[in-house]
């Protein structure tokens, strides 16, 4: 591989890197807009429900023994 081929390959890789970073930035921008527009009160109730279900499923229940 000559120096010229090496430089050309390096330039191509840099261009690909920039294109991928631009796509990533676009995706993050779209997600940001979605999060700003989402109905947060409705999602708040949903998240509380699902977190409660997760908590019930994962955290072991403590059985309180009655004093004799």
SULWOJO-V977445 format. One line per field, one symbol per residue. psi: psi as a letter, one per 40 degrees, with the letter a starting at -180 (. if undefined). A space follows every 50 residues. Layout:
psi: ???
//
This chain:
psi: hiddddddddddddddddddddddddddddddddddeigddddddddddd ddddddddhiihhhhih.
//
